[in-house]
Amino acid sequence: MDDTPETRIAELENRVRTLETKVAALPSVEQIETRITEQVKAMPPPVEPPVMPSFKDISIPIPSLNTLVNTARTTWTLIEMLNELKMLFWTLFDRRYHMAWATRVIVTVLLVAILLSHWWLPFAFDNVIGRLWEKVINLLLGFVMFFILHFEMRRYQEWLGKRAG
C-alpha cells in the first residue's frame, strides 16, 4: 500500500468528487416543499363534533359500599399499622416460631437503653439541649430496633408461608 502524499491527495479528491455527485442528486428544497404541501392538501379535513358535550352528558359512577370498605382496608395507614402491630405481636409471642437469639438480645438491650437513657447518656442534663440530645439518641435507637423487628417479622411471614404451602 502506497502512503505517499500524492496518493492521499488523489484519494481525497476522489472522495470529494463522489460527495459532490451525491449532493447534486439531492432534490431541491422547492421540490420537497411542494411534495409536502400536496400531501397536506390530500389529507381529509378534521371532523367537527355535531354537538358540544355538556355536564349533563357526564356520568360519575358511584362505588358500592363493599368497594369503599375494601379500599379503606387497603389504603388506610391506621389499619395497616394495626395489622403490623398484630404481626409483631405474633412474631414475638408465637411459641411455634423460634426467633433468633440475637434479635431477642439486641431488642432487649435497645429497649432498656431507651428507657434508661437519661442516666447513661453523656450530656443529658436537665436543660433544653440535653433533653433534645436524649430524644435524638432515643429516636436513633428506636429506628435500629424497628429495623431489627421488621426483619424478624419478614422472617416470620416467610416461615408462615412455608408452613401453609
Secondary structure, 3 states (H helix, E strand, C coil): CCCCHHHHHHHHHHHHHHHHHHHHHCCCHHHHHHHHHHHHHHCCCCCCCCCCCCHHHCCCCCCCHHHHHHHHHHHCHHHHHHHHHHHHHHHHHCCCCCCCHHHHHHHHHHHHHHHCHHHHCCCCCCCHHHHHHHHHHHHHHHHHHHHHHHHHHHHHHHHHHHHHC
